[in-house]
Amino acid sequence: MDLPIAVGNVDSKLQHVALTSRIIWSLSQFGGPSAAPAVYIAYLLFPEFLNDLKVLYLNITSSIADWNYCSGQSIFTDENVKIWSSSETDKLNLLDLLAKSIQSGNEFIRKYKDTEDYSDEITFLTLNSFGEVTKYCNDSLYQIIDCQKSIMLEFKTEVYILLILGVGVLAICIFAMIPFCYSTINYENELWNNLRKKVYENHSELKKNLLDRIKYFHYQYELPLNGKNILHKNINFKKYWKYVWRIFIYFIVVATFSITNITLLYEKCTDYLSYRPDVMKEMINRQILQNSLAIWATLSQFETWGIPSINQYLNIAIFMRILIQILPCEYIEHLIPQFWMSIMLVLLVRLMIIRNGLLRIK
């Protein structure tokens, strides 16, 4: 799990739990018998949201060791988050807040079943999900995004340094091969000249031995002495520049491929990677904003219109389900190609809210 996604999910999933528990409490307190279906639907959704919070807690505890690259991960370990607890303010880290929220959610379910007073749990979940936690998560999110951008710039610099070093080492190797080619050509010339010299020096003796053999063993005394004497002449293979040009062509091809690969393909990839933190930040902020709008719009309905009908609450429940699907963690690697699709989804959600009258605050 990515660090920005973890921070955003903590805030949004806490808000899901708080909003659902708040609606259950409000409908139970002020709705009367007519609100029983809506309470039942909310009560069915609450354990699902609470289970999402438990899964998130387990994912964070298993991934926190991988987030040491950024100081923003201290939000999960440093006790800097102000929370409300038993009419007092205290400070916890985000992991402990998740654990206490899960504990409060379980207590809420137990007390609701046993018809006990669960106002303390509702207050804890509501105040700590829409209070200081949201601001602290937002500040940490910006810090994490800046950290990821700086890491991307450092990585980009390292890649260019490696490119320069690679081309430099290749150039050094090429220039080191030039004198090697020159010495190889000289050794080749010397080898062939020595061979020809040996042939020239031993030609007369070899010819005399052959004639004696023919004369004394084959009894041919009259032999034509045709043929020319071998003239000794040094050989010079002028292939030096041919090898040098081949080496230079190899260097140019490799260097051109490396530079083109970095400047075109890698630059394109790094552009997408540099957009990714900003897109994640905007999508997370939109999700958190929609959660906040949902709870304030719901509370506005209770205050100005009375208890919402079952259809109105169903719209809120559907809206919350859509919010969960806006930023699925398992598809975050494909966030950039789906950027405009996600923006369109957010706009559709907003239109749905306006259409159903959830933002008509008097």
N, C-alpha and C positions, 0 to 999 in steps of 0.2 A: 504494500500500500504506500502511495506517495504521501509525503509529509503534508503538503497543502490540502490534499483530499481528506486526510485524517482530521486536520483541524476543522475544516469545513463540515465534515460529517458529524463531529462532536457537537458543534453548535446546532446544526439542523436537526439531528436526531433527538437531542435534548428538547428542542422546541416541539417536535412531533409528540413526544411523551407528555410534555407540559400542556400543550394545547388540548390533547385528547382528555387528559385527566381533569383539566379545567372545565371542559364542556360537560363531562360526566357529573362533576360537582355542581355546576350551575343548573343543569337540567334536573338533577335529583333534588336540589334545594328549592327551586322556584318553578319547575315545570309541571308538577302535579302528575296525575295519571296519564294525561294526554302525551306527556313527554317520554313515557316508558319505552316505546319503540326506538326512539333516538338514543336513549340511554343504553339500551341493549346493543345497538350497533357500535356505539362508542366503546362500550365495555369489551366487545369482541375485537376491536382494533387495538385497544391498549396493550394487551400482552404481545401482540405482533410487533408493535413499535418498541416495547421494552426488550423483546428478544433481539431486535436489531441493535439496540444499545449494548446488550451483552456481547454480541458477536463483534461489534466495533471495539469494545474494551479488550477482548482477546486478541484481535488483530493488531491493536496498538502495542500491547505488551510484547507480542512476538516480533514486531517490526521496529521497536524503538531503538534497538542496538544499531540498526542500519542508518539512523538519522543523525549520527554524530557529525556529519559533514556541515551541519548548519546549527548555529546557536539558537535558532527559533524552536528547536525541539525541547528547549528547557521549559516550555509551557507545560509539558507533561510531567516534569520532575521538580521544578521549583514551585514553592508554595507562594504564589503571587496573585492568585485569583480570589477576590473577595466574594464570600458567599454568606447567605443568611442561614442561620441554624439556631433553632430554639430561642428566637427573639434576640439573637446576638449575631454580630458579624465576626467572621473568622476568615482565615486564608488557607487555601488548599491548592495543590497542583491539580491539573486537569484529569489525571488518572484517578486520583482520590475522589474528585468530584463525580466522575462517572460511576465509581463504585458506590458512593453514597446515594446517587440518583437511582441506580439500580436497586439499592436496598430500600429506598423510599417508595419506588414503584411496586416492589414486592409487598411492602407493608400496606400500601394503598389497596392492592388487590385483596389481601387478607382481611383488612378492616372492612372493606366494602362487602365482602361475603358475610362477615360476622356482624354487619350493621353497626360497626363501631365508628367513632368520630375519626375521620381521616383528614381533617382540615390542616393539620401540621404538615402532612405529606404533600398535600396540594399546594400549600404556600411555599414549601421548600422547592418543589419542582418548578412552580411558576416564576418565583422571584429569581432563582438561580439559573433559569434557562433563558430568560429575556432581560436579564440585568447586566451586571458587571461582566459576566462571562462572554456575552456577545461582543462587547467593546474590546475585551482582552484578546479574544480569538481573532477579531478583525485586525487589531494592531500586530499580533503575531503573524497573521497571514501575510500582511504587507512585508514584514521583516523576512519571512521565509521566501517570498517571491523575489525580493531583492537579493537574497543569498543565492538563490538558484540562478539568477541572471549573472551575478558576479562569477559563479562557478563556470557558467557557460562561456563568459569572456576569457577566463583563465584557460579553459580547455581549448578555446579557439587560438589563444596565443601559443599554447604548447604545441598545437598541431602545426602552426606556421614555423615555429622553431624547429620542430622535427623535419618539416619539409626542407628548410634551408640546410639543416645538417645532412639530410639525405642526399640532396643535390650536391652539397660540398664534398661529401665523402665519395660520391660517384665521380665527381670531377677529379679529385685527387687520384683515385684509382685509374682513371683514364690517362691522366698525365704520367702516372707511374708506368703505365703499359707502353708508352711511346719509346722510351729508351730500351725497354725490354725487347720491343719489336726490332729496334735498330741493332741491338746486340745479336738477336736471333738471326737476322739476315746476314750479318758478318760471319757468324759461326757457320751458317749454311754455305756461304761462298768459300770459306776456308776449307770446309770438309770436301766439297767437290773439287776444288783446286788441288788439294793433297791427293785425292784419288786419281785425277788426271796426271798429276806429276809422277805418281808411281807407275801408271801405265806407260807413260812416255819413257821413263828411265829403264824399265824392264822390257821394252818392246823388242829391242835388238837381240837380247839374250834369248827371249822366248821364241823369236823367229828362227834363230840358229838351232835351238834345240828341236824344233819341229822339223826343220830340214834334215838334221842328222837322223832323226827317227825314221823319216820317210826313206832316206838313203840306205841306212843299214838294216832296217827291218823289213822294208817293202821293196828294196832293191831297185829303186828308181833313182838313177844317177843323173839324169838330165831333167832338171826342173826349171820351168819358166819363172824367172824372178820379176814377175809383174807386181805392181802395187807401189804405193807411195809411202814414204816414211811419215809417221805421225808427227805433226808439228805441235809443240807445246805452246798453249796459249791460255792465259788465266781467264777464268769465267767470272762474271759479275752479274748476279741476279738483282736486277733493279726493281724489287717488289716492295720496297720500304713504304712509299707513299700510298700504295694500294691498301696496305694493312692499316695505316694511320687513318685514312679516310673512312674505312669501315668502322674503326673504333669511334671516330667522331660522329658518324651517323648513328651508331648505337647509343651514344651519350645523348644526342639531340632527341632521339625518339623517346628514350626513357624519361628524360627531364621534361619534355613536352607533355607526355602522358601524366606524370605526377603533378605538374603545375595545373594542367587542365582539370584533372580529377579533383584537386583541392579547391580551385577557384570557382568551378562551376557546380559540380555535384555536392561537394561538402558545404559550400556556401549556401546552397539551396536548402540543404538539410538543417544547417544551423539557423537559418532564418525561421524555419518552421519550429525548431526547438526554442528559439527565443520568443516566439509568439505564444508558445504553450503555457508558460506560467501566467501571462496576462489573461489568456482565455480562461484558464482554470480559476483565476481570481474573480473574474467577472461572473462566471457561472456560479461559483460558490456564493458570491455576494447576492446574486439574483435569487438563489434558493433561500438564503437566510432572510432576504427582504420579503419574499413571498410568504414565508412562515410568519414573520412579524405582522404583515398585512392581514393574514388569515386570523390570527388571534385577536387583533384589535377590531377587525370587522365583525368577528363573532361576538366579542364583548359589546360592541356597539349595538348589535341586534338585540342582545339581552336588555340593554339599557333603554333603547328608544322604541323598539317594536314589540318587546315582550319575548316570550319563548319562541324560537324559530320552529317552523313546522318540520315534519319528518322529511319532506322533499328538500327543504333548505339545508337541513343537516346532511342529507345524502350528498348534496352538491359540495359541501365542505369536505366530506370524507373522500369523495372522488378527487377533489382538488388536492388533498393531502397525498393521495396515492400518486398523482401525476408529479408532485414535487419530488417524491422519492426517486422517480424514474428520470428526472431531468439530468442528473449527474451520476450515472452508475459507475462505480469504481472499476468494475471489470472491463469497461470499455474506455477507460481514460486514455489508453495509448492511442486510440483513434479519435481523440477529441478534436484535433486540428482539422482533419478532413470533414468533420461533421459540424464545424463551427456555425455555419449559417443555418443548418437544420436545427441546431439547439436554440439559436436566437429566435427562429420562427416558432419553436415550441413554447418559449417563454412568452412571446407575444400572444399566442393562442390562449395560454393559461390566463393572462391578464384580461383578454377579451371575455373569457368565460366568467371570470370573477365579476366584471362589470355587468355582463348580461344577466347574471343571476342576482344582482343587487347586493352583493356582499360588501361593496365599497361605498354604499350610499349612507354616509355618516351624517346625521343631522346635527 
